[in-house]
């Protein structure tokens, strides 16, 4: 179970996922898992479901929370900006030279 509250995704993203499910092609999704670590899911998108007011994509044998998706086949997802902020975090550090 995720600690953070679910943030609803935009209609455009939801429509994009629906279109991908109809194409029946394998997906590669990077996402933040329940431990807030970057994880990966590969496989067909077989369903989009709601569990306890949170939306998930069934990809292969994994359920991926929609608002935690970083990239889908290389394209940015809802959590991309959060991921990008981790990459840029060190650019603002002082490395002990405060």
DSSP file (Angstrom, degrees, kcal/mol; ACC not computed):
  #  RESIDUE AA STRUCTURE BP1 BP2  ACC     N-H-->O    O-->H-N    N-H-->O    O-->H-N    TCO  KAPPA ALPHA  PHI   PSI    X-CA   Y-CA   Z-CA
    1    1 A X              0   0    0      0, 0.0     2,-0.2     0, 0.0     0, 0.0   0.000 360.0 360.0 360.0 134.5    0.0    0.0    0.0
    2    2 A X        -     0   0    0      1,-0.1     4,-0.1     2,-0.1    32,-0.1  -0.494 360.0-148.5 -76.5 145.4    1.3    3.4   -0.9
    3    3 A X  S    S+     0   0    0     31,-0.3     2,-0.2    -2,-0.2    -1,-0.1   0.824  76.9  79.1 -80.4 -34.0    1.7    6.1    1.8
    4    4 A X  S    S-     0   0    0      1,-0.1    -2,-0.1     3,-0.0     3,-0.1  -0.470  90.4-107.0 -78.5 146.3    1.0    9.0   -0.5
    5    5 A X        -     0   0    0     -2,-0.2     2,-0.2     1,-0.1    -1,-0.1  -0.378  42.8 -98.1 -65.9 149.0   -2.6    9.9   -1.4
    6    6 A X        -     0   0    0     -4,-0.1     2,-0.6    47,-0.1    -1,-0.1  -0.510  31.2-151.8 -70.9 134.1   -3.6    9.0   -5.0
    7    7 A X        -     0   0    0     -2,-0.2    -1,-0.0    -3,-0.1    -3,-0.0  -0.942  23.5-121.1-107.5 114.0   -3.4   12.0   -7.4
    8    8 A X        -     0   0    0     -2,-0.6     2,-0.2     1,-0.1    46,-0.0  -0.204  26.5-129.3 -55.4 141.2   -5.9   11.5  -10.2
    9    9 A X        -     0   0    0      1,-0.1    -1,-0.1     2,-0.0    58,-0.1  -0.546  29.0 -92.1 -90.7 158.9   -4.3   11.5  -13.7
   10   10 A X     >  -     0   0    0     -2,-0.2     4,-2.1     1,-0.1     3,-0.2  -0.255  29.5-116.2 -68.8 156.3   -5.5   13.6  -16.6
   11   11 A X  H  > S+     0   0    0      1,-0.2     4,-2.7     2,-0.2     5,-0.2   0.854 114.0  58.4 -60.2 -37.3   -8.1   12.4  -19.1
   12   12 A X  H  > S+     0   0    0      2,-0.2     4,-2.1     1,-0.2    -1,-0.2   0.911 107.6  45.9 -61.8 -42.6   -5.5   12.6  -21.9
   13   13 A X  H  > S+     0   0    0      2,-0.2     4,-2.3     1,-0.2    -1,-0.2   0.915 112.2  50.8 -66.3 -42.6   -3.2   10.2  -20.1
   14   14 A X  H  X S+     0   0    0     -4,-2.1     4,-2.2     1,-0.2    -2,-0.2   0.913 110.8  49.4 -60.8 -43.1   -6.1    7.8  -19.3
   15   15 A X  H  X S+     0   0    0     -4,-2.7     4,-2.4     1,-0.2    -1,-0.2   0.878 108.5  53.9 -63.1 -38.5   -7.1    7.9  -23.0
   16   16 A X  H  X S+     0   0    0     -4,-2.1     4,-2.1     2,-0.2    -2,-0.2   0.911 108.9  48.3 -62.8 -42.9   -3.6    7.1  -24.0
   17   17 A X  H  X S+     0   0    0     -4,-2.3     4,-2.0     2,-0.2    -2,-0.2   0.907 109.9  52.1 -64.0 -41.6   -3.5    4.1  -21.8
   18   18 A X  H  X S+     0   0    0     -4,-2.2     4,-1.4     1,-0.2    -2,-0.2   0.916 109.5  49.6 -60.7 -43.2   -6.8    2.9  -23.2
   19   19 A X  H  X S+     0   0    0     -4,-2.4     4,-1.4     1,-0.2    -1,-0.2   0.895 109.0  52.7 -62.7 -40.3   -5.5    3.2  -26.7
   20   20 A X  H  X>S+     0   0    0     -4,-2.1     4,-0.8     1,-0.2     5,-0.7   0.865 105.2  54.9 -63.9 -35.5   -2.3    1.2  -25.8
   21   21 A X  H  <5S+     0   0    0     -4,-2.0     3,-0.4     1,-0.2    -1,-0.2   0.859 107.0  50.5 -67.1 -33.6   -4.5   -1.6  -24.3
   22   22 A X  H  <5S+     0   0    0     -4,-1.4    -1,-0.2     1,-0.2    -2,-0.2   0.794 102.3  61.3 -72.8 -27.9   -6.3   -1.9  -27.7
   23   23 A X  H  <5S-     0   0    0     -4,-1.4    -1,-0.2    -5,-0.1    -2,-0.2   0.725  93.1-146.6 -71.8 -20.9   -3.0   -2.1  -29.6
   24   24 A X  T  <5 +     0   0    0     -4,-0.8     2,-0.3    -3,-0.4    -3,-0.1   0.888  46.1 141.9  55.9  43.4   -2.1   -5.3  -27.7
   25   25 A X      < -     0   0    0     -5,-0.7    20,-0.5    18,-0.1    -1,-0.2  -0.852  58.4 -96.5-113.3 153.8    1.6   -4.5  -27.8
   26   26 A X        -     0   0    0     -2,-0.3     2,-0.3    18,-0.1    18,-0.2  -0.409  40.8-155.0 -67.7 139.5    4.2   -5.1  -25.1
   27   27 A X  E     -A   43   0A   0     16,-2.8    16,-2.0    -2,-0.1     2,-0.5  -0.819  13.3-154.1-113.8 154.1    4.9   -2.1  -22.8
   28   28 A X  E     -A   42   0A   0     -2,-0.3    45,-2.9    14,-0.2     2,-0.5  -0.966  22.6-177.9-126.2 112.8    7.9   -1.2  -20.7
   29   29 A X  E     -AB  41  72A   0     12,-3.0    12,-2.6    -2,-0.5     2,-0.4  -0.946  16.2-160.1-118.8 127.3    6.8    1.0  -17.8
   30   30 A X  E     +AB  40  71A   0     41,-1.8    40,-3.1    -2,-0.5    41,-1.5  -0.887  29.3 157.9 -99.7 138.0    9.1    2.6  -15.2
   31   31 A X  E     -AB  39  69A   0      8,-2.1     8,-3.3    -2,-0.4     2,-0.6  -0.961  46.9 -96.8-153.1 163.9    7.3    3.6  -12.0
   32   32 A X  E     -A   38   0A   0     36,-2.3     6,-0.2    -2,-0.3    33,-0.2  -0.808  43.5-150.2 -86.4 124.0    7.7    4.4   -8.3
   33   33 A X    >   -     0   0    0      4,-2.9     3,-2.2    -2,-0.6    31,-0.0  -0.142  37.7 -81.1 -83.8-173.6    6.8    1.3   -6.3
   34   34 A X  T 3  S+     0   0    0      1,-0.3   -31,-0.3     2,-0.1    -1,-0.1   0.710 132.6  53.9 -64.5 -20.6    5.4    1.2   -2.8
   35   35 A X  T 3  S-     0   0    0      2,-0.1    -1,-0.3   -33,-0.1     3,-0.1   0.304 119.1-112.4 -92.3   7.9    8.9    1.7   -1.3
   36   36 A X  S <  S+     0   0    0     -3,-2.2     2,-0.3     1,-0.3    -2,-0.1   0.793  75.8 134.0  62.4  31.6    9.3    4.8   -3.5
   37   37 A X        -     0   0    0     -6,-0.0    -4,-2.9     1,-0.0     2,-0.3  -0.813  66.9-100.2-105.6 150.5   12.0    3.1   -5.5
   38   38 A X  E     +A   32   0A   0     -2,-0.3     2,-0.2    -6,-0.2    -6,-0.2  -0.564  51.5 173.4 -71.4 129.0   12.1    3.0   -9.3
   39   39 A X  E     -A   31   0A   0     -8,-3.3    -8,-2.1    -2,-0.3     2,-0.4  -0.768  21.4-132.2-130.8 172.9   10.7   -0.3  -10.6
   40   40 A X  E     -A   30   0A   0     -2,-0.2     2,-0.4   -10,-0.2   -10,-0.2  -0.989  11.6-169.3-136.0 139.8    9.9   -1.7  -14.0
   41   41 A X  E     -A   29   0A   0    -12,-2.6   -12,-3.0    -2,-0.4     2,-0.4  -0.994   8.6-173.2-127.0 136.9    6.9   -3.6  -15.4
   42   42 A X  E     +A   28   0A   0     -2,-0.4    19,-0.3   -14,-0.2     2,-0.3  -0.979  37.1  56.0-129.2 142.1    6.9   -5.3  -18.8
   43   43 A X  E    S-A   27   0A   0    -16,-2.0   -16,-2.8    -2,-0.4     2,-0.2  -0.861  83.2 -28.8 139.7-170.2    4.1   -6.9  -20.7
   44   44 A X        -     0   0    0     -2,-0.3    16,-2.1   -18,-0.2     2,-0.9  -0.562  51.3-124.4 -80.2 142.7    0.6   -6.3  -22.1
   45   45 A X  E     +D   59   0B   0    -20,-0.5    14,-0.2    -2,-0.2   -21,-0.2  -0.803  40.0 167.1 -83.6 108.1   -1.7   -3.8  -20.6
   46   46 A X  E     +     0   0B   0     12,-2.5     2,-0.3    -2,-0.9    -1,-0.2   0.651  55.1   2.9-102.0 -18.2   -4.7   -6.0  -19.9
   47   47 A X  E     -D   58   0B   0     11,-0.9    11,-3.2     2,-0.0     2,-0.5  -0.987  46.8-144.8-164.5 152.8   -6.9   -3.8  -17.6
   48   48 A X  E     +D   57   0B   0     -2,-0.3     2,-0.3     9,-0.2     9,-0.2  -0.993  38.4 174.7-120.7 119.7   -7.2   -0.5  -15.9
   49   49 A X  E     -D   56   0B   0      7,-2.6     7,-3.2    -2,-0.5     2,-0.5  -0.852  30.2-132.2-130.7 160.8   -8.9   -1.0  -12.5
   50   50 A X  E     +D   55   0B   0     -2,-0.3     2,-0.4     5,-0.2     5,-0.2  -0.958  22.9 176.7-114.6 125.7   -9.8    1.0   -9.4
   51   51 A X  E >  S-D   54   0B   0      3,-2.9     3,-1.3    -2,-0.5    -2,-0.0  -0.985  73.2 -18.4-129.5 119.8   -9.0   -0.4   -6.0
   52   52 A X  T 3  S-     0   0    0     -2,-0.4    -1,-0.1     1,-0.3     3,-0.1   0.898 128.2 -50.9  50.7  48.1   -9.7    1.6   -2.8
   53   53 A X  T 3  S+     0   0    0      1,-0.2     2,-0.4    -3,-0.0    -1,-0.3   0.646 117.8 110.7  67.0  19.0  -10.1    4.9   -4.8
   54   54 A X  E <   -D   51   0B   0     -3,-1.3    -3,-2.9   -49,-0.0     2,-0.4  -0.965  62.6-134.2-121.3 141.0   -6.7    4.4   -6.6
   55   55 A X  E     -D   50   0B   0     -2,-0.4    11,-2.4    -5,-0.2    12,-0.4  -0.796  25.4-178.6 -99.8 136.7   -6.4    3.6  -10.3
   56   56 A X  E     -DE  49  65B   0     -7,-3.2    -7,-2.6    -2,-0.4     2,-0.5  -0.931  22.5-138.4-130.7 151.6   -4.0    0.8  -11.5
   57   57 A X  E     -DE  48  64B   0      7,-2.6     7,-2.7    -2,-0.3     2,-0.9  -0.946  18.9-137.5-106.3 131.2   -2.9   -0.6  -14.8
   58   58 A X  E     +DE  47  63B   0    -11,-3.2   -12,-2.5    -2,-0.5   -11,-0.9  -0.809  30.3 174.8 -87.5 109.0   -2.5   -4.4  -15.0
   59   59 A X  E >   -DE  45  62B   0      3,-2.8     3,-2.3    -2,-0.9     2,-0.2  -0.958  61.6 -47.4-121.1 112.2    0.7   -4.9  -16.9
   60   60 A X  T 3  S-     0   0    0    -16,-2.1   -17,-0.1    -2,-0.5   -14,-0.1  -0.488 122.5 -26.4  60.4-126.6    1.8   -8.5  -17.2
   61   61 A X  T 3  S+     0   0    0    -19,-0.3     2,-0.3    -2,-0.2    -1,-0.3   0.259 122.9  90.1-100.7  12.1    1.5   -9.8  -13.6
   62   62 A X  E <   -E   59   0B   0     -3,-2.3    -3,-2.8   -20,-0.1     2,-0.6  -0.835  64.7-143.0-112.0 146.7    2.0   -6.4  -11.9
   63   63 A X  E     -E   58   0B   0     -2,-0.3     2,-0.5    -5,-0.2    -5,-0.2  -0.943  21.8-165.8-102.6 122.5   -0.5   -3.7  -10.9
   64   64 A X  E     -E   57   0B   0     -7,-2.7    -7,-2.6    -2,-0.6     2,-0.2  -0.940  20.8-125.5-114.6 122.4    1.1   -0.3  -11.5
   65   65 A X  E >   -E   56   0B   0     -2,-0.5     3,-1.6    -9,-0.2    -9,-0.3  -0.484  19.2-135.5 -68.1 131.1   -0.5    2.8   -9.9
   66   66 A X  G >  S+     0   0    0    -11,-2.4     3,-1.4     1,-0.3    12,-0.4   0.864 100.6  52.4 -58.9 -41.9   -1.3    5.3  -12.6
   67   67 A X  G 3  S+     0   0    0    -12,-0.4    -1,-0.3     1,-0.3    -2,-0.1   0.547 105.6  57.5 -75.3  -4.0    0.0    8.4  -10.8
   68   68 A X  G <  S+     0   0    0     -3,-1.6   -36,-2.3    10,-0.1     2,-0.4   0.332  75.6 119.4-104.9   4.8    3.3    6.7  -10.1
   69   69 A X  E <   -B   31   0A   0     -3,-1.4    10,-3.2   -38,-0.2    11,-0.4  -0.588  36.1-179.6 -75.1 126.1    4.2    5.9  -13.8
   70   70 A X  E     -     0   0A   0    -40,-3.1     7,-3.3    -2,-0.4     2,-0.3   0.905  67.5  -2.6 -89.3 -54.0    7.5    7.6  -14.8
   71   71 A X  E     -BC  30  76A   0    -41,-1.5   -41,-1.8     5,-0.3     2,-0.5  -0.989  52.2-156.9-140.2 150.8    7.7    6.5  -18.4
   72   72 A X  E >  S-BC  29  75A   0      3,-2.4     3,-1.9    -2,-0.3   -43,-0.2  -0.968  88.7 -23.6-125.9 111.6    5.6    4.3  -20.7
   73   73 A X  T 3  S-     0   0    0    -45,-2.9   -44,-0.1    -2,-0.5     3,-0.1   0.880 129.7 -49.5  50.1  41.1    7.7    3.0  -23.6
   74   74 A X  T 3  S+     0   0    0    -46,-0.4     2,-0.4     1,-0.3    -1,-0.3   0.320 113.9 116.7  86.6  -7.8   10.0    6.0  -23.2
   75   75 A X  E <  S-C   72   0A   0     -3,-1.9    -3,-2.4     1,-0.1    -1,-0.3  -0.757  74.4 -98.0 -95.6 141.5    7.3    8.6  -23.1
   76   76 A X  E     -C   71   0A   0     -2,-0.4    -5,-0.3    -5,-0.2     2,-0.2  -0.233  40.1-165.0 -59.2 140.1    6.9   10.7  -19.9
   77   77 A X    >   -     0   0    0     -7,-3.3     3,-1.8    -8,-0.1     4,-0.3  -0.476  43.1 -76.1-111.5-173.1    4.1    9.6  -17.5
   78   78 A X  T 3  S+     0   0    0    -12,-0.4     3,-0.3     1,-0.3     4,-0.2   0.775 129.4  47.4 -59.1 -29.7    2.4   11.4  -14.6
   79   79 A X  T 3> S+     0   0    0    -10,-3.2     4,-2.1   -13,-0.2    -1,-0.3   0.293  80.9 102.6 -96.3  11.0    5.4   10.9  -12.2
   80   80 A X  H <> S+     0   0    0     -3,-1.8     4,-3.0   -11,-0.4     5,-0.2   0.912  79.4  50.8 -61.3 -43.8    8.1   12.0  -14.7
   81   81 A X  H  > S+     0   0    0     -4,-0.3     4,-1.9    -3,-0.3    -1,-0.2   0.887 109.3  51.4 -63.1 -38.0    8.5   15.5  -13.1
   82   82 A X  H  > S+     0   0    0     -4,-0.2     4,-1.0     2,-0.2    -1,-0.2   0.925 112.9  45.6 -62.8 -44.1    8.9   13.9   -9.6
   83   83 A X  H >X S+     0   0    0     -4,-2.1     4,-1.4     1,-0.2     3,-0.6   0.914 110.6  53.5 -63.5 -44.3   11.6   11.5  -11.1
   84   84 A X  H 3X S+     0   0    0     -4,-3.0     4,-1.7     1,-0.2    -1,-0.2   0.838 101.8  59.3 -61.5 -34.4   13.3   14.4  -12.9
   85   85 A X  H 3X S+     0   0    0     -4,-1.9     4,-0.7     1,-0.2    -1,-0.2   0.835 102.0  54.3 -66.4 -31.0   13.5   16.4   -9.6
   86   86 A X  H X< S+     0   0    0     -4,-1.0     3,-0.6    -3,-0.6     4,-0.5   0.910 107.4  50.7 -65.1 -41.2   15.6   13.5   -8.1
   87   87 A X  H 3< S+     0   0    0     -4,-1.4     3,-0.3     1,-0.2    -2,-0.2   0.851 115.3  41.9 -65.0 -34.4   18.0   13.8  -11.0
   88   88 A X  H >< S+     0   0    0     -4,-1.7     3,-1.0     1,-0.2     4,-0.5   0.508  89.2  92.8 -90.5  -5.3   18.4   17.5  -10.6
   89   89 A X  G X< S+     0   0    0     -4,-0.7     3,-1.4    -3,-0.6     4,-0.3   0.879  83.0  52.5 -59.0 -41.7   18.6   17.5   -6.8
   90   90 A X  G >  S+     0   0    0     -4,-0.5     3,-1.1    -3,-0.3    -1,-0.3   0.729  93.4  73.2 -70.4 -20.3   22.4   17.3   -6.6
   91   91 A X  G <  S+     0   0    0     -3,-1.0    -1,-0.3     1,-0.3    -2,-0.2   0.745 102.2  42.9 -64.6 -21.1   22.7   20.3   -8.9
   92   92 A X  G <  S+     0   0    0     -3,-1.4    -1,-0.3    -4,-0.5    -2,-0.2   0.434  91.0 109.4-103.7  -0.3   21.6   22.5   -6.0
   93   93 A X    <   -     0   0    0     -3,-1.1    -3,-0.0    -4,-0.3     0, 0.0  -0.381  60.1-146.6 -77.7 157.4   23.7   20.8   -3.3
   94   94 A X    >   -     0   0    0     -2,-0.1     3,-1.9     4,-0.0    -1,-0.1   0.504  24.9-136.8 -98.8  -7.4   26.7   22.6   -1.7
   95   95 A X  T 3  S-     0   0    0      1,-0.3    -2,-0.0     2,-0.1    -5,-0.0   0.839  73.8 -50.4  52.7  37.2   28.7   19.4   -1.2
   96   96 A X  T 3  S+     0   0    0      1,-0.1    -1,-0.3     2,-0.0     2,-0.1   0.503 115.9 112.4  84.0   3.9   29.7   20.7    2.3
   97   97 A X    <         0   0    0     -3,-1.9    -2,-0.1     1,-0.2    -1,-0.1  -0.237 360.0 360.0-102.5  43.6   30.8   24.1    1.1
   98   98 A X              0   0    0     -2,-0.1    -1,-0.2     0, 0.0    -3,-0.1   0.487 360.0 360.0 -72.9 360.0   28.1   26.1    2.8
